Amino acid sequence: MAKENSAFMQPMKLSADLEAVVGKGPMARSEVVKALWVYIKGNNLQDAKDKRIINNDEALKKIFDNQPTVHMMKMAGFLSKHLSK
């Protein structure tokens, strides 16, 4: 379990594109990931055959460099570009 003051739990500023998907910041990275998954599942954006693949809608393309799909294990790298202290 993460410590209360760990970097993972620090509130971060979100880009406007990310706020459009997960809500207003500041938000801890863990909260961003949780909210992102709520959005993905709520909009049925997981690939039907391989749930690890996310089929990006227009809002997610702004976060994931206009790619039509992204593997769930690569999401953190893209998110870092939209988070700041």
N, C-alpha and C positions, 0 to 999 in steps of 0.2 A: 504494500500500500504506500502511495506517495505521501511524503511529509507535507504538512500544511504549507510550508514556505518553499517548497521545491519549485524550480523553474517551470515545470510542467503545470503547476497550479497558479502561476502568476497571471493576473488579468492582462490581456493584451489588447491593443487597438486593432480594429478590423478594417480592412479596405471596404469601400462602398459596395463593391461587387460581392464580397463575402457577406456583408450585412444584409444584402438583398435576399440571401438564401437562409442564413441562420438567425437573423435578428440583430438588434442593436448591441454593440459592445460597450465597454470593454468586457471581455470574456476570457476565461482560462482556455488553453489549448484543448484540454479534455472536454470542456463544455462545447467548444466549436465542433469537435469531431462527433460528439453525441448528437448535436443539433443537425449536423450535416447528414448523418445516417437517418434521422427522423425524416428529413426532406427527401432523401433518396428512396426510402421505403414508402413514404406517403405518396410519392409520385410514380411509384412502380418503375424505377429506373435501373434496377438490377437486371442483368441479362438473364433470360429465361433458362438457358442451358448452363451457364457458368455464373453463379451468383457473385463471384469475385470481380466481375467486370461490370462497370457502371456505364450505362448509356446516357451520355450527357445531354440535357436539354439546353436551351439557350442561356439560362442563368448559370448553369454549371460550366458551360464552355468558357465563360468569362473568367472563371477561377482556374480551369484546367487547360489554359493556353489554346483554346479553340479546338481541342481534340474531340472527336466524336465519341470516343470511349476512353476510359482510364481503369487500370487495375487498382483494386483497393489498396494494395501494398505500396503504391506510388503516390497516393493521395497526400501524405504528409509533406512530401517535397514540394508539391504545388501549394499547399496551404501556407508554408513558411513565407512565401512571397506576399501573402495577404495579411500577415500578422506583424505587428511592431510593438515595441515597448513604449 
